[in-house]
Amino acid sequence: MATPKSKSSISMSQKSNGATARKPKRYKSAYSKAELEEIFRRFSVQRPEPKGELEHVNPFTLVVAVALSAQATDAGVNKATRGLFKVADTPEKMLALGEEGVTRYIKTIGLYRNKAKNVIALSRMLIDEFGSEVPKTREELMRLPGVGRKTANVVMSMAFGIPTLAVDTHVFRIANRLLIAPGRTPDEVEEHFLKVIPHQYLYHAHHWLILHGRYTCKARKPECERCVIADLCRSPEKTCDVPAPLVELPPQQIGVAEAVE
């Protein structure tokens, strides 16, 4: 049986061979600062006041809705939570429903049993540790069962107006497909985006990117002919170089039309 080398002997061997440890690959945006300014300027003209498409009535129901949206569409979550939030819009009312009560409302959503457990657990934690108030910091939000970094960022932005960037499947796809903020993981993409998004556009950037990915730069087939940044886009998948007319879109009708995921 071969005797494994000690760390010190391996280190000395590497030094003697001139080998050096590889540094993590650094991804760069394919766009200049001026181009990034123009991209987000156009998004701001197209959607001056973008909104998230999860229906909610207060910070608590927002936390629940975002937690339920993991591996589910906003439209599917909205259908399930309309009835739920009519009877349980506070942690106390949700806790009173119990897991089985919550399950009856959300059983059309994927992973509904585990999500029902998390909803009850986070409701209990909000009551016991936060005075039934949704906390405002990422660290505290991420302590809640079923709440990860993405959910925390969404809540901070939508409920409390704190500029953050939540990386969902749409944002991750846009970052890598368009080579704006490429990264291997959602955390890498978030870090990269925060470095390249012009500060004045950061507050709405999350929603602009999601809506662009949901309705224009779609997963299966991007609709480049409808894209306002087609001339700037450096995606290898791009099929059109002529940007769509830069006009303000009609106001979003949350809960009226089905979202195309």
N, C-alpha and C positions, 0 to 999 in steps of 0.2 A: 504494500500500500504506500503510495507516495505521501511524503510528509508535506503538509501545506506550509507555504512560506509565511513567515511572520510579517506583520504590517511594515515593520522597520526594514526588513530585508527587501520587500517589494518596493518600498519607497527608494531605498538605495539603488536598487536595480534600475528603476525608472530614471533616476538622476544620472546614473552611469551611461544609460542609453540615450540621454538627451530628451527623454519623453516628458511631456508636460500635460497636466490635467486639462481636459477640454472644458472650455467655458460654455455655459448655456447659450444656445443660438438666440441672437437678438433679431427680432423682426422689425422692419422699418415700414413706415407708411409710404405708399407709392405717390403721394401727393405733396406738393409744396404748401407752405403756410398760406399763401394767397389762394391756392386752389381749395384748401379746406375751408377757408373763410367763405368762398363763393358757394361751395356745396351747401353749407349750413345756412347761408343767406337765402338761397333758393328754397330750401325746406321751410324757412321762416315765412317766406312770401306765400308759399303753397298752403301752409297750415299755420297761421299766426298763433292760434291757441289750441294746440293738439291736446287730446285727452286720452286717458286710458279707457279701455272698452269693457272693463269689469264693473258691473253695477254694484254700488254700495251706498250706504246712507251715513256712515260715520267711520272713524278709524278702525273700530273693532270689526265691523263687517268687511272692511277692506282687507284687513289681515286674514280673515277667514277666506274671503274670495280668492286672494292671491295664493294662499296655501292650497286651496282646492284646485287651482289652475295648473298645478304641476302635471305634465303629461296629459293635458286636456285643453280644449279650445275655450276661449273666452265666451263664445256663444253657448257652448254646452254648460259651462259653469253658471252663466246668467240664468239659463232655463231652470237649473236646479235651485239656485239661491233666491229666486224671486219669492217663492213660497216660504223658504226657510227664514229669510230676513223679516218677513211680515210677522212672524211669531217669536223670533229670537234675534233681536238687534243689540243685545247687551250680553256680557259674559254670564250674568246671573240667569237670564232667560235661556241661554244656550245650555248651560250646565243643567238646568231643570229638565231640558228635553232628554238628556242622556244619550248614550251612543246609539241606541236603537232608534230613538226619535230623530236624531240627525241623519242616520242612515236612510230612513224612509224618504227624506227629501233629496239626498245626494246619490242615490243608488244608480243613477244614469251616468255618473262620472267614474272614470277609471280609478282603481285602487280605493274605492269608496269606503271600505271597511277600515282600512288603516287611517284614511283621512278623517273619518268620523272620530276615531280614537284621539287623533291629534287635536281636532277641534275642541273636544271636551277637555283634554289635558291642558291646552293653552288657555281655555276659558278659566279653568280652575287656577292656573298659575297667575293669570291677570288679577283675579280676585284676591288670592292669598298674598301675592308679593308686590303687586303694583296698584293696589287700591282700585281695581277695575278699570284703570286707565292704560291705554296702549303707550308703551315707552317710546321715546323719540330717538334713542341712540341705537346704532347698529348692533353693538355688543349686547345690549339688553334685549333687543328684538330677536336676535339669533338664539337666545336662551329659550324662547318659546318653542314647544314641540311642533315640528313640521315647518318651522321657519328657518330658511337658509339665507345665504347672503343676498341672493336675487330678490327674494320676498322682502327682506329687510330694506333693501334699496328702494323697491317700489313703494313701500309704505312711507319711508322717510320723504320721498319726493312727493307722492300724491296726497298724503295726509298732512304733512307738516311743512311742505315747501322747501325742503332741504335738497340742494342740487346733488344728485347722485346719478350713477349710470347702472341700471340693472341689465345684465346680459342674459337674455332668453335665447331661444333658438333663432329667432329672426335677427336679433342684434349680432349674434355669433356668426350667422351666415353672411350678413352684410359686411361685417368686419373682414372676413377672409375672402369672400367672393370678389369684393370691390378693392381689396388690398388696402383699405383705409387704416385699419388697426389690426393686422393679422396676429393671431396667437393660437397656441395649441389647446388652451383651456379657457373657460369663461373668465377666470381670474386674470389670466394674461391679457385677454381682450379688454377687460374692464380697465386694467392698468394702462394699456396702450391708448385706449380711447381718451382717458382722462388727460393724457399728455398732449393729444393732438386736437381735441375739440376746442375751438376758440371759446374763451371763458364766457363771453356774452351769450353764447348759444347753449351752454351746458345744461341749464335748467330744463329746457324742452327737448334736448337731444335724444333722450331715451325714447320718448314717444315718436319723434320724427323717424328714428331708425326702425322702430317696431312697425309703424304704419307703412313705411316705405317697403319693408320686407313682406308685410302681409298683403298689400294691395298692388304693388308694382314689381318689385324684385322678388318674385315668388320662388318658392323652393324648387318646384318641378320645372317651371319655365318662366324665366324673367320676361316681363313685358316691356322691353327696352323702348319700344315706340311710344310708351306712355310715361317715360322717365324724364324728369326735368334736368337731370344731370348726365344725360347720355353722352354729351360731348366731352365731359370731363372724366367719365368713368374709365377705369383702366382694367376692368374685369376681362379675363380671357374669354368669358362666355358672352360678352356683349354682342348684340346683333344689329345695333343701330347707333349711328353717330350723331343723329339730329335730335336735339332735346325737344321734349314736348313743350307746348306753350306754358310760360310761367304765369299762371293765374291762380288766384285764391280759390280753393275748393269749397264746396258748400259746407256749412257747419256739420259736424259729426252728429249723427242721430244714435246716441248710445241706447242699445236695447231694442231698436226698431228693426234694423237690418241684420241679417246673419253675417257674422264675420267670416271671411275666407282665410283659413289658416294655411 
